[in-house]
Amino acid sequence: MLMKIKHRSSLKINLISTISLYFCFLNSQGLFHLPDNITIPAIFSFGDSIMDQGNNNYLISPAKCNYLPYGKDFQDGFAPTGRFTNGKTPLDIIAGDLGIKDTVPAYLNPKNTDTDLLTGVSFDSGASGYDPCTSSLLKVIPMSYQLRMFEEYISKLQVIAGKERTSYVLGNSMFLVVAGTVDFATSYYLSGVRKSEYDVPSYADLLVGYASTFIQQIYKLGARKIGVFGMPPLGCVPYMRKLGGRNSKSCAEDQNEAALIYNAKLMKMLNSSIPNLPLSKVVYLDIYKAMLDIIHHPHSYGMEVVDKSCCSIGLQAAASVGGETCLDSSRYLFWDNIHPTQKGYTLLVDQILPLHFNNFF
């Protein structure tokens, strides 16, 4: 795989004397009420561009967004961090709501401190997916390598906090997995590489098989509270609306049906896998219904534009921006042709997190 990844030197500072106080302070700042005697020390994510916090900045790949207008609303300043949106990602928003920290860094960011590592990082890579074929298209980090980075992370955390505290952090933190959408969007529909080999149900089976293996792998490494996102209504993202000259006011029903088929298979797998992973909570996170409700009832959410992106660039790339950019991104559900705005992500998190949070405990 052609990629260039910058590694930091081994961390040697032991912060164990300050960890407990720091976690207590952070959770007291959150917007989401945690159950009594529950602490979430850190948050982690794996998958694609939805929660890529800038890992792709350190790759030799065209799948990057470390340039304006990406990040134009990030923390009230113009900061193209590599997040595929105008501001915060769902990972940042969830971390803030749970009182963990305001933003979550990319694992490959060379400026990460020991505290950054202690409270969680993102291993995601934009344009990646469960299917190894997907990540190879744009030379990004496959899920298998994200797993290797997680193993490396654990070794570093043991240096910082010791093995006992590392085990506690992993066992009590939240792990989010968001993948599958790019697999269908690129490997199946756009490139057609997988469409010639599989029909929709059989490709969904392939992805769910990869997802099952990945969940078991992070479980073996210590993850116990795992949230797995389903696929959104793929046919409603601007790119799919426009593809093939469709009326942009209408969702592509074939792609939405594919998402429903995949989600049903994913839920079935998760329900059958949980008994085989003792002391774990594996939770299906339904983004399909949440996004579709915003699309069908935009004004109920203070949203005005749900059928096209804030950035107007045509169809040269699903995850690229250029040309004209809307003046008020908070009116738009989508930032570019596939990724929501910070406002869109906030609305989705506001629906999903309260609905599923108690299932983690």
Secondary structure, DSSP 8 states (H G I E B T S, - for coil): ---------------HHHHHHHHHHHHHT-SS---TT-----EEEEESGGG--SGGGGSSSS----STTTTTTBTTB----S-SSSS--HHHHHHHHTTS-S---BTT-TT--HHHHHT--B---TT--SSHHHHHHTT---HHHHHHHHHHHHHHHHHHH-HHHHHHHHHHSEEEEE-SHHIIIIIIIIS-TTTTT--HHHHHHHHHHHHHHHHHHHHHTT--EEEEE----GGGSHHHHHGGG--TTS--HHHHHHHHHHHHHHHHHHHHHGGGSTT-EEEEE-HHHHHHHHHHSGGGGT--EEEEESEE-TTS-TT---SEE-S-GGGEEESSSSSB-HHHHHHHHHHHHHHHGGGG-
